[in-house]
Amino acid sequence: MQLTTIRYVVMVAETGSFTKAAELLYVSQPALSQAIARLEQELKVQVFYREHGAVTPTPAGQIIVQEGKKILALEKDILRRVDELRQSGVGSLVLGGAPSYQRYYLSRVISLFQSQYPYVQITLRESYSNLLCDDLLKGTVDIALISDPIPPGIEAVPVFDEEIFLALPPDHPLVEQLPKEGTPYPVADLAICRDESFITYRPGRRITDVLIRETKRSGFTPKILTESASTESANAMIQQGFGVGLVPSVTVELCPACRHARYYRLRPEGLMRQFWLARRAGAYTSQAQRAFFEVASRLDQKK
């Protein structure tokens, strides 16, 4: 069983197609098919079912795919370690985070990190927590800034807490019914918004999960006016009077005061969530990754 053949099997399983797998691997389809046929002869098992144009792994194929992914990940780690040794400390990092949180947190860590490690090449990827967790597990992102919960297969260290506010337009009629004072913000019952139109976020965003959970806890299902691509645009729409919604404290902090909506706490102690610097558990950790976590820990101590 050769490494190349394992790569072929994994790609066919992921694409569900010999033709597509061959295209992505830059090999001819006959060569790919022959390699898998030789593997089936070698192991004396069928690796793929081929029925009605669909290609799916057999039970034996599933084992090869599952263990093969581990082998390919190990190959990648070996090459990275050798390359790191060859380059004598020059390396690269792929970092992921949502746009606001790159501005709020990652930019500060990166600035401090690059002042000490100027030859490490950094690539930034804009995405959101659920997708970034998938990227970490696939190995396409080295370190990501994500909100809780932390899924299996990922290890993380906490870096900061964030509060989620209820946001209303400044001239909304409910503003007159809600408390005017509080430290740092007045507390409001989310149930008062049961008849309001909500500006929320796309499915799969963790802040969307927070909205669904909190409205259910308050005894109603929110009426969704629109789904915003970002917390900044949602905050702007709320401030302009289009609806109500939940806005994170990081967005409020980054937003100019002239664009603030009316913000209310949903708990006396605040509705909080935690952010983490995360990486794939059990994977090889490069010198650059170790250095980045060390710099981040020192930045946290300064706060």
C-alpha positions in Angstrom: 0.0 0.0 0.0 1.6 3.2 -1.2 1.1 6.7 0.2 0.0 7.9 -3.3 -2.7 5.2 -3.4 -4.0 6.2 0.1 -4.2 9.8 -1.2 -6.2 8.6 -4.2 -8.7 6.6 -2.0 -9.2 9.5 0.4 -9.9 12.0 -2.5 -12.3 9.6 -4.2 -14.2 9.2 -0.9 -14.3 12.9 -0.3 -15.5 13.8 -3.8 -17.6 10.7 -4.5 -16.2 10.6 -8.0 -13.2 9.1 -9.7 -13.4 11.8 -12.4 -13.4 14.7 -9.9 -10.7 13.1 -7.7 -8.5 12.7 -10.7 -9.0 16.3 -11.7 -8.1 17.5 -8.2 -5.1 15.3 -8.0 -3.8 16.2 -11.5 -3.7 12.6 -12.6 -5.5 10.8 -15.4 -8.7 8.9 -14.4 -7.4 5.6 -15.8 -4.2 5.9 -13.7 -6.2 6.6 -10.6 -8.6 3.7 -11.3 -5.8 1.3 -11.9 -4.0 2.3 -8.7 -7.2 1.6 -6.7 -7.7 -1.7 -8.6 -4.2 -2.8 -7.7 -4.9 -1.9 -4.0 -8.1 -4.0 -4.1 -6.1 -7.0 -5.6 -3.4 -6.5 -3.0 -5.8 -6.4 0.0 -8.3 -8.9 -1.6 -11.2 -6.6 -0.7 -13.4 -4.2 -2.6 -12.7 -0.6 -1.6 -15.6 1.3 -3.3 -19.1 0.5 -4.3 -19.9 1.7 -7.7 -23.7 1.8 -8.2 -25.9 4.1 -10.3 -23.1 6.6 -10.9 -22.4 6.9 -7.1 -19.1 6.0 -5.6 -19.1 5.2 -1.8 -16.5 3.4 0.4 -17.2 -0.2 1.4 -16.6 -1.1 5.1 -13.0 -1.9 4.2 -12.8 1.4 2.2 -14.1 3.3 5.2 -11.2 1.9 7.3 -8.7 2.9 4.7 -10.1 6.4 4.4 -10.3 6.9 8.2 -6.8 5.7 8.9 -5.5 7.1 5.7 -6.4 10.6 6.7 -4.3 10.1 9.8 -1.4 9.0 7.7 -1.7 11.9 5.3 -1.8 14.3 8.3 1.3 12.7 9.7 3.0 13.1 6.3 2.1 16.8 6.4 3.5 17.2 9.9 6.8 15.4 8.9 7.2 17.7 5.9 6.5 20.8 8.0 9.0 19.8 10.7 11.7 19.1 8.2 11.0 22.3 6.4 11.0 24.2 9.7 14.4 22.7 10.5 15.7 23.5 7.0 14.6 27.2 7.3 16.2 27.6 10.7 13.3 29.4 12.4 11.7 30.9 9.3 8.1 29.5 9.1 4.5 30.4 8.3 1.2 30.5 10.1 -2.3 30.5 8.9 -4.6 32.3 11.4 -8.3 32.5 11.4 -10.9 34.7 13.0 -14.0 36.8 12.3 -13.3 40.3 11.0 -14.2 42.2 14.2 -12.2 39.9 16.4 -9.2 40.1 14.1 -9.3 43.9 14.7 -10.1 43.6 18.4 -7.7 40.9 19.4 -5.6 39.1 16.7 -4.2 42.3 15.3 -2.6 43.1 18.7 -1.1 39.6 19.1 0.2 39.7 15.5 1.8 43.1 16.0 3.7 41.9 19.1 4.5 38.5 17.5 6.0 40.0 14.3 8.1 42.5 16.3 9.8 39.4 17.7 9.5 37.0 14.8 9.7 39.2 11.7 10.5 36.3 9.3 7.4 34.2 10.0 4.9 34.6 7.2 1.3 35.1 8.4 -1.8 34.5 6.4 -5.1 35.7 7.8 -8.3 33.9 7.0 -11.7 35.6 7.7 -14.3 33.1 8.8 -16.5 32.3 11.8 -16.2 29.8 14.7 -18.1 26.8 13.4 -16.3 26.9 10.0 -12.9 27.7 11.6 -13.3 24.5 13.8 -13.7 22.5 10.6 -10.6 24.3 9.1 -8.6 23.4 12.2 -9.6 19.7 12.0 -8.7 19.7 8.3 -5.4 21.3 8.9 -6.0 24.3 6.6 -5.8 26.7 9.5 -3.1 26.5 12.2 -4.6 28.7 14.9 -8.1 30.2 15.1 -9.8 32.6 17.5 -13.2 30.9 18.2 -16.0 31.3 20.7 -17.2 28.4 22.9 -18.2 25.6 22.9 -15.0 23.8 22.0 -15.7 20.7 19.9 -13.8 17.3 20.2 -10.5 17.2 18.4 -9.6 20.8 19.3 -7.5 22.1 22.2 -7.7 25.8 23.2 -6.7 28.3 25.8 -9.1 31.1 26.9 -8.1 34.6 26.0 -11.0 37.0 26.7 -14.7 37.1 27.6 -17.4 39.0 25.7 -20.9 40.1 26.7 -23.9 39.9 24.4 -26.3 42.8 24.6 -29.9 43.4 23.5 -29.7 46.3 21.0 -32.6 48.6 20.2 -32.8 51.7 17.9 -32.2 54.9 19.9 -35.8 56.2 19.3 -37.6 52.9 19.6 -40.9 53.1 21.6 -39.7 50.3 24.0 -36.8 52.6 25.1 -39.3 54.6 27.2 -40.5 51.5 29.0 -37.0 50.1 29.8 -34.7 51.2 32.6 -32.6 54.3 31.9 -29.7 53.5 34.2 -27.4 50.6 35.0 -23.7 49.8 35.5 -22.4 49.6 32.9 -25.8 49.2 31.0 -29.4 48.8 32.3 -30.9 45.3 32.4 -33.8 44.4 30.2 -36.1 41.4 29.9 -35.8 40.0 26.4 -39.5 38.9 26.5 -40.4 42.6 26.0 -39.3 42.2 22.4 -41.5 39.2 21.6 -43.5 41.2 19.0 -40.5 43.0 17.5 -38.7 42.2 14.2 -35.2 40.8 14.7 -32.1 41.4 12.7 -30.1 38.2 13.2 -27.2 36.4 11.5 -26.8 33.6 9.0 -27.5 30.0 10.1 -24.4 28.4 11.5 -23.2 31.5 13.3 -22.8 30.9 17.0 -24.4 34.2 17.9 -27.4 33.0 16.0 -27.5 30.0 18.3 -27.4 32.4 21.2 -30.4 34.4 19.9 -32.5 31.2 19.4 -31.5 29.9 22.8 -32.3 33.2 24.6 -35.6 33.9 22.9 -36.7 30.3 23.6 -35.7 30.8 27.3 -37.8 34.0 27.3 -40.8 32.1 25.9 -41.1 33.1 22.2 -39.8 32.5 18.7 -38.2 35.6 17.1 -39.7 37.1 14.0 -36.7 37.4 11.7 -36.6 40.5 9.5 -33.3 39.8 7.9 -30.0 37.9 8.3 -26.9 40.1 8.5 -23.5 39.0 7.3 -21.7 40.6 10.2 -22.3 42.0 13.7 -21.2 45.5 12.4 -23.8 45.6 9.7 -26.5 44.3 12.1 -25.6 47.0 14.6 -25.8 49.6 11.9 -29.2 48.5 10.8 -30.5 48.4 14.4 -29.1 51.9 15.0 -30.9 53.1 11.9 -34.2 51.7 13.1 -34.7 48.6 11.0 -35.2 46.2 13.9 -33.9 44.9 17.2 -31.2 42.2 17.8 -28.3 40.9 19.8 -24.9 42.6 19.5 -21.6 41.5 21.0 -19.7 43.9 23.3 -16.7 43.8 21.0 -18.8 45.3 18.2 -20.0 48.0 20.5 -16.4 48.8 21.6 -15.2 49.0 18.0 -18.1 51.1 16.8 -17.9 54.9 17.0 -20.1 56.3 19.8 -22.1 58.3 17.2 -23.3 55.0 15.7 -24.3 53.3 19.0 -27.8 51.8 19.4 -29.4 51.5 22.8 -27.8 48.5 24.6 -29.2 46.5 27.5 -27.8 43.6 29.6 -29.8 40.4 29.5 -28.6 39.3 32.9 -27.6 41.3 36.0 -24.2 39.7 35.7 -24.2 39.9 31.9 -24.9 37.3 29.2 -21.3 36.2 28.6 -19.4 34.0 26.2 -15.7 33.1 26.1 -13.2 33.3 23.2 -10.3 30.9 22.8 -7.1 30.5 20.8 -7.5 27.0 19.3 -5.5 24.5 17.4 -6.0 20.9 16.3 -5.5 18.5 19.2 -2.7 16.0 18.9 -1.2 17.6 15.7 2.4 18.6 15.5 2.9 22.1 16.8 5.5 24.1 14.9 8.0 26.5 16.4 5.9 29.4 15.0 2.7 28.1 16.6 4.4 27.6 20.0 5.8 31.1 19.8 2.4 32.6 18.8 0.7 31.0 21.9 3.5 32.2 24.1 3.2 35.8 22.8 -0.5 35.7 23.2 -0.2 34.5 26.9 2.1 37.5 27.6 -0.3 39.9 25.9 -3.2 38.5 28.1 -1.1 39.2 31.2 -0.7 42.8 30.3 -4.4 43.4 30.0 
